[in-house]
Amino acid sequence: MGMKQTIDDMYDCLVKDESLLRLVYYPPEKHGVSPDPLDPSLKDILSRDISERWDIIDKHILLSSKSSDLVEENICRIYVHLGNRVPNTNGSFKVATQEVHIDILTHESYEYDSRIARICDRINELLIHNRITGLGMVEYVRGLPHPAPQTYSGYRQTYKVGNTKK
C-alpha cells in the first residue's frame, strides 16, 4: 500500500461521515436561534444532490493547505496530508510506518460550542483503532495546537498506520 492510497483512504473515511460533515458545515447553536449541527432537523449532507454535496466537501475537507479564502469566509476546514514515513526497525525491509496529519481550523464564531474539540473527537472516533488503510489499525500519535490565520483556531492531530514499501 503506497502513500497515495493511504491518504486517499483516510480522506474517504472523513468525507463519508455525516456527523463530521455537519460539524464542519453547520454553524453553532446560538441561544435557540439555530439548532445544534447534529440536530436531526437539519438536512443531511450525504443525502443531498451529488454536486451540492461535493461543493460542501470541497470547501471544508481538503488534501492540501489552502487558506487564502479563509480571510473572506467564516468556516471550519480540515486538511488531510502526509506526515513522516519511517522504515520499520524490527528487521522487515518491506514495511514502513506512515504518519497522517489532520489539521482542523475553525473560525472564532464556531468556537461558541467548542467546535474544534467536537471535530477532533469525531475524527478520533472514526480513525483510532479502526482498519482504514494500510497494515493494521490506525493509531493516535499526538494532538497539538497548530498555527492558523487570524480569527481562526488550529489544531493538528497526527495518526500512524503500517504501510508496505513499494
Beta strands, then each sheet from edge to edge (+ up, - down):
strand 1: 61-62
strand 2: 76-87
strand 3: 95-107
strand 4: 135-145
strand 5: 152-164
sheet 1: 1+ 2+ 3- 5+ 4-
end
